[in-house]
Amino acid sequence: MMIVGNYGSGKTEVAVNLAVHLARKGRNVQIADLDIVNPYFRCREARTLMEQHGIRVVVPPLSQTWADLPIVVPEIKGMLAPAGDRVSLFDVGGDNVGAKLLSSFFEPLGDNPYALWQVINARRPFTDTVEGCLAMRAAIEQASRLRVTGLLVNTHLMDETTPAIVLEGYEIAMETARQAGIPVVCVCIMKELANQPDLKKIEAPLLVLERHMLPPWKRPSSDDQEESPSRPVPIGRV
C-alpha cells in the first residue's frame, strides 16, 4: 500500500493511523518512511508508537534518521514482495515531486498487486475542487508510472473541523472517484467527531484517526520521540 497526496493533505497522519489500525486487527505490518522531499511531520516521528504495536518501521539508521537528505534504505526493495500475510505500507512525499520516487518501483513490482491511494483534503489548495483532485491524480500517476487505485478522504481544518466540512470533502471525493473510475477506500475522521449523527450519511468505510503528528509546541514534555540536533524545526505546516 502506497499513500500519496498533495502537501498538507494529512497523508502521514493517515498512514500512521492506518498502520496502527491494521496492527490492532492482527495484521503483520511494516511501514517505510519514503518522504525524502519535506523534512516536516514524517511518519518516523511516530516510530516509538508504531513499534509498541509490533509494527516494523523502516527508516534510515539512527545517525541519519533526522538528516534532511534524500535517503532511501536498501530494505525498501524487500518490502515490495512481502512474505506471507505481511502488509507493506509506504508513506510517500507530497505531490508529484514526492511520488516520483515510486517510479523506481515500476519494474520491481512487475505484476505483483499493489494499492496506490491518494489522500484528498478538500480544504487544501489545489484539491478543493474535483478538477483539482483529478489534476493531482494525473500528476502523481505520470511521476510515479503507477496508477492511483483508490481515494482516502481526509478533509479537515485541524481543530476547527466540523461534520459539514467532512461531508463537503466526501462529496468532492465521491465525484472525483466517479470520474476517475476508482473507489473511495475510506473517509478519515478524527476521534472527536466519530459519533456525530450527521456523518452517518457517509456510505464509505470510516477510519477513525487519533492525533499523533503533533507540532513541538503541542507535544507533552515527557514525549518519548527520538530527538536529534540535526532534526529540523517544523514551521507550522501539518
C-alpha positions in Angstrom: 0.0 0.0 0.0 1.4 3.4 -1.0 0.0 6.6 0.4 0.3 9.7 -1.8 -1.3 13.1 -1.9 -0.6 16.8 -2.0 1.3 18.7 0.6 -0.7 19.3 3.8 -3.3 16.6 2.9 -2.5 14.8 6.2 -1.3 11.7 4.4 1.3 10.9 7.1 -1.2 11.1 9.9 -3.4 8.8 7.8 -0.5 6.4 7.1 0.4 6.1 10.8 -3.2 5.6 11.8 -3.8 3.0 9.1 -0.7 1.1 10.2 -1.8 1.0 13.8 -5.4 0.1 12.8 -4.1 -2.9 10.7 -1.8 -4.0 13.6 -4.7 -3.9 16.1 -6.6 -6.1 13.7 -3.8 -8.7 13.9 -2.1 -7.9 10.6 1.7 -8.1 10.4 2.6 -4.6 9.3 5.8 -2.9 8.1 5.9 0.8 7.2 8.6 2.7 5.3 9.1 6.5 5.5 9.6 7.5 1.9 9.2 11.2 2.3 12.5 12.4 1.0 11.2 15.8 -0.1 9.9 17.5 3.1 11.6 17.0 6.5 8.5 18.1 8.5 5.9 15.7 10.0 7.3 12.4 8.7 6.0 9.1 10.0 9.3 8.3 11.6 8.3 10.8 14.3 5.7 8.2 15.4 8.2 5.3 15.4 8.0 4.5 19.1 4.2 4.4 19.0 4.2 2.1 16.0 6.9 -0.2 17.3 4.8 -0.6 20.5 2.1 -2.1 18.3 4.5 -4.5 16.7 5.0 -2.6 13.5 8.3 -2.8 11.8 9.4 0.8 10.9 11.9 1.2 8.1 13.8 4.4 8.3 17.5 5.5 7.8 19.9 4.4 10.6 19.9 6.5 13.8 22.7 8.8 12.8 20.8 9.7 9.6 17.2 9.5 10.9 16.6 13.2 11.1 19.0 14.3 8.4 17.4 16.5 5.7 18.8 14.2 3.0 17.1 12.1 0.2 18.0 8.8 1.8 16.3 5.5 0.7 17.4 2.5 2.7 18.0 -0.8 0.9 15.3 -2.7 2.9 12.7 -1.0 0.7 13.3 -3.4 -2.2 12.4 -6.4 0.0 9.2 -4.7 1.1 7.9 -4.8 -2.5 7.3 -8.5 -2.2 6.2 -9.1 1.4 6.2 -12.7 2.6 3.1 -14.4 3.9 0.4 -12.1 5.4 2.8 -9.2 6.0 1.5 -5.8 4.8 4.0 -3.2 3.4 2.9 0.4 3.8 4.8 3.3 2.2 4.3 6.9 3.3 5.3 8.9 0.2 6.4 12.5 -0.1 3.9 15.2 -1.2 2.7 16.0 -4.7 4.1 14.5 -7.9 7.6 15.6 -6.6 7.5 13.1 -3.8 5.7 10.4 -5.9 8.5 10.4 -8.5 10.4 8.1 -6.2 7.8 5.5 -6.8 8.8 5.3 -10.5 11.7 3.1 -9.3 9.1 0.6 -8.1 7.6 0.1 -11.5 9.9 -2.7 -12.7 10.5 -4.5 -9.3 6.7 -4.6 -8.8 6.1 -6.3 -12.1 2.7 -8.0 -11.9 2.5 -8.0 -8.1 -0.7 -6.4 -6.8 -0.5 -3.1 -5.1 -2.7 -0.3 -3.8 -1.8 3.3 -4.5 -4.1 5.5 -2.5 -4.4 9.3 -2.9 -5.3 11.3 0.2 -7.8 14.1 -0.6 -8.2 17.1 1.7 -10.7 19.3 0.0 -9.7 22.2 2.3 -6.2 22.4 0.9 -5.0 24.4 -2.1 -5.2 22.6 -5.5 -7.5 19.8 -4.2 -10.5 21.9 -3.2 -12.4 21.0 -6.4 -13.0 17.8 -8.4 -10.9 19.2 -11.2 -8.0 19.9 -8.8 -8.2 16.4 -7.4 -8.1 14.8 -10.8 -5.2 17.0 -11.9 -3.3 16.0 -8.8 -4.0 12.3 -9.5 -2.8 12.7 -13.1 0.4 14.4 -12.0 1.1 11.7 -9.4 0.5 8.9 -11.9 2.7 10.5 -14.5 5.6 10.9 -12.0 5.2 7.5 -10.4 4.4 5.5 -13.5 1.8 3.7 -11.4 -2.0 4.0 -11.3 -3.9 5.5 -8.4 -6.2 2.7 -7.3 -8.3 4.4 -4.6 -9.0 7.6 -2.6 -8.7 8.2 1.1 -10.8 11.2 2.1 -9.2 13.3 4.9 -10.9 16.8 4.6 -10.3 18.8 7.8 -9.4 22.1 9.3 -7.5 20.8 12.2 -9.3 21.7 15.5 -11.9 23.7 13.6 -13.2 20.7 11.6 -17.0 20.2 11.7 -19.2 17.5 10.3 -20.2 19.8 7.4 -16.5 20.2 6.4 -16.1 16.4 6.4 -19.2 15.9 4.3 -18.1 18.6 1.9 -14.9 16.7 1.3 -16.7 13.4 1.0 -18.9 14.8 -1.8 -16.0 16.1 -3.7 -14.1 12.8 -3.3 -17.1 10.8 -4.4 -17.4 12.8 -7.6 -13.7 12.5 -8.2 -13.9 8.8 -7.7 -16.8 8.5 -10.2 -15.0 10.4 -12.9 -11.7 8.6 -12.3 -13.4 5.2 -12.1 -11.8 4.2 -8.8 -13.3 3.7 -5.3 -13.3 5.8 -2.2 -11.5 3.4 0.1 -12.4 5.2 3.3 -13.3 8.5 4.9 -10.9 9.6 7.7 -12.4 11.5 10.7 -10.9 12.5 14.0 -11.9 10.5 17.0 -13.7 13.5 18.5 -16.2 13.5 15.5 -16.7 9.8 15.3 -20.2 9.8 16.9 -21.6 12.8 15.1 -25.0 11.8 13.7 -24.6 13.9 10.5 -21.7 11.7 9.5 -24.0 8.6 9.3 -24.7 9.9 5.8 -21.3 8.6 4.7 -21.6 5.3 3.0 -17.9 4.6 2.6 -15.9 2.9 5.4 -14.7 5.2 8.2 -11.1 5.3 9.5 -11.2 7.0 12.9 -8.0 8.9 13.5 -6.1 9.7 16.6 -3.7 12.7 16.5 -0.1 11.5 16.5 1.7 14.0 14.3 1.9 17.0 16.7 4.0 20.1 16.3 6.7 20.5 19.0 4.7 23.2 20.9 1.8 20.7 21.4 3.9 17.7 22.5 4.0 16.9 26.2 7.3 17.4 27.9 7.5 13.6 28.5 7.3 12.9 24.8 9.4 9.8 24.1 10.0 10.6 20.5 13.7 10.3 19.4 15.3 13.7 19.2 18.5 14.7 17.4 20.3 18.1 17.0 20.0 17.6 13.2 16.2 17.3 13.4 14.6 20.3 11.6 12.2 22.5 13.5 8.7 22.4 11.9 7.4 25.8 10.7 3.7 25.2 11.2 2.6 23.1 8.2 0.7 19.8 9.0 
